[in-house]
Amino acid sequence: MLRILIVDDDAQKVRRVAEAISALPGVDPDAIDVANTARDARVRLTSTAYDLLILDVALPERADLPPAADVGIALLKEVCSRGRYVRPKQIVGLTAFSDALERAEPDFTQELWHVISYSNASTEWVEALSKKIKYLYLSVTNHQALEYGSDLCIITALEVPEQSAILDLPWGWEFIEIGNEVATFRSGWFEVDGHRKRVIAACANRMGMTSAAILAMKAIYCFRPRYLAMTGIAAGIKGECDLGDVVVGDPTWDYGSGKWASRGSKRVFEMAPRQIPLPASLRSRFERFAQDRSTLDRIQQEWRGAMPDSKLKMLLGPMASGAAVRADGDAQREVRAQHRKAVAIEMEAFGVMAAAHDAPLPEVKAFVMKSICDFADGEKSDNYQAYAAYTSASALRSFAEKYLQLD
């Protein structure tokens, strides 16, 4: 595990930084130390070897003194030049003040380090820190091979009808035993240009973003897939799609992300969604697939159960994830308030995309393709769940065998 020191006197900022990095691979919250003054930081840096130092530019020298912009810079120069300190492997400056950033940048650059702009209203600093920590984790550990172990991993949230539709694909599924792992994995294969491609399938133990994200990360660590996919069923936005249509999420987000606040006598929800886009290289291939009328017609024609009257389509569009099944009619209004072009609502997509986004190397490209089974309103029923699970799984098969680039 990585050892990290945060040097900052702002308790709220320290908490946000710690929360942001604690979920990353290689980071244990118990291995994150905090120093509120330059003096405290010196004590720690003389006795502990840190992988990463996250240094605020404006710091108090002692607890009885106010913060000063030159204190953090002086500490940086000390640590880099004096032999009494155990030098951290990496140093990152983090400041919320533009003038402090401007003053500090030359000194950080001179030492070949970087200073990042921190903001409560932005997550860009989180992305920058995440990249640094992922690199560090791979540089100090040898157990994670930098080679892919499988070509495609498929996650579903329900055993029936979602995983059962995947297991109906003719890909030679077999159970796999993974040490003490409690999750059930299956291995299969399909052929592209005469070469077998390895596929892994797994089903979460319950619905929701948390379970999906945990399972996705387990799959990534165990099998190192090139591509991570989630299939299954979703609710659609009326007027944007038809029952059975396959929707590829771009972007995905958690529509419950934000905070409740008081404005006078009213309690209001302040939205703060983090949206994860579909990788550009995948989007171009899905756009081609969406125009493949013969394949989509074949998928629909091969279904032998109840189906809607509409012609099967594939759509690329915004897909919102929430923590509960919605059948109250308000879900569409809430989601459209966050993205006016929203197409689908479900419960897991953002968790899977976030897991892939924050996973260690080798890079895994993730996508979610779910089919519409209802419209999350008072008319919600299970009539087309089996059909939607089938179109999602069958579309994935066609996409993998025909459009996915599996080197």
Phi, psi and omega in degrees: 000149179283144175256124187232138176242124174256121179250106186194142180261358181267107186298320180294319179294318177301316180297316180295318180295315181298318179295321183293324185265344185295332182275356183281150177303136178087001182246120175252125180308330180287348180258014176256116178259155181230134172236130184266349179224164177296323179298314178299321181297319180299318180300314181292321185284350175271347185236347186232137176270116181254143174282326183217132172249120176256110194245121172287143182284316181266108185229153168278142177293314176229170183295336182269006182242152178284161177295148176221141187295332184276349183291315179295321179294319178297320179296319178302313182295322178299308184299323183281341188246337186258136184287349182288342184264146170276104189291130176296152178294324180222148176230134177231128173274145182216113182223147179267358186248125184296323180291323178293321178298317181296320180290324186278335188305315180300322181290320177293318181296322179300326179269007180066030174249177182235151173241134188246144176277123179262142178208139175292336185264001184228158176243010181299323179294329177295316180298317181295315178296321180300316180297318180297316183289322176300316179297315180300315182301316180289330182285336184253000178235147181247353187283339182266107180292145180266038177231149178288143178253348178204167183265321185213132174241133184243124179251137171230161183260335182237139177293319177229127008261003192286303181292325180300326177293323176293318182289346174283346177293142185280063185245020173060052186293139175219148176290148175238138174263125180239085176047235180266012182294130182275338179291148180262122179244147173236148178244139177215186180204155169223169187246136175228120179052040176082004180244134178284137177243129185277133179237141175242139178232142178206151180239135179293157181279350174198167180285162174116160184296321184297309180297320180295318180294319179298313180295319179300316180292323175300315180298320180296315181292320184283324191238351178043064183282152172291321183229142177238124183237148169237131177239172178141210187243154181211165173267145182255162173269120182303135180092343180258339184203170177242163178301135181092340181300144177268123181247126175261119186290123176201097001269181170243151178199166176265109185285356175264007182280128181153206178212155175269133181224162178257132174234098187067237180267359183260145173257120186236154178259121179262109186287142177213062183284141170258116185258130180252119182280161171289137177307137186302322181294329177284322182301317181297325179285324176293325178297322176293317180297322181297338178266000182276078186298322183295320179292315179297320178296320180296317179302314181294318183292334182278352177283136185249006180252196179292139179213157178287171181281340186289155178281135182296132178231158168247132182235143170252125182186172182300133181233120183260139178251141178224168187273356183216154173294133182246129176217030187253358179084345181273343185301316182298317180297317182296317182289319179294335176293334180266333176207111188294344181256017182304141182246324188218156178229134177205198191238354188230338193307313184298323179299317180292314181296322179293320178299315179294320181297324184259009183282157177287169176291155004287149186301133174250130178265126186247152174206153178238126176229105182240151182254150188278125179247344178195186182238025174051043179227191182295345179264011182302132177213173181260012188301324187245019179297316181296318179296316180296318178298321179295312182295325177295310181295317182292322177295321177299315180302311182297319180296315182295316185282337187245328189241337184283130180275109183243091183289000000 
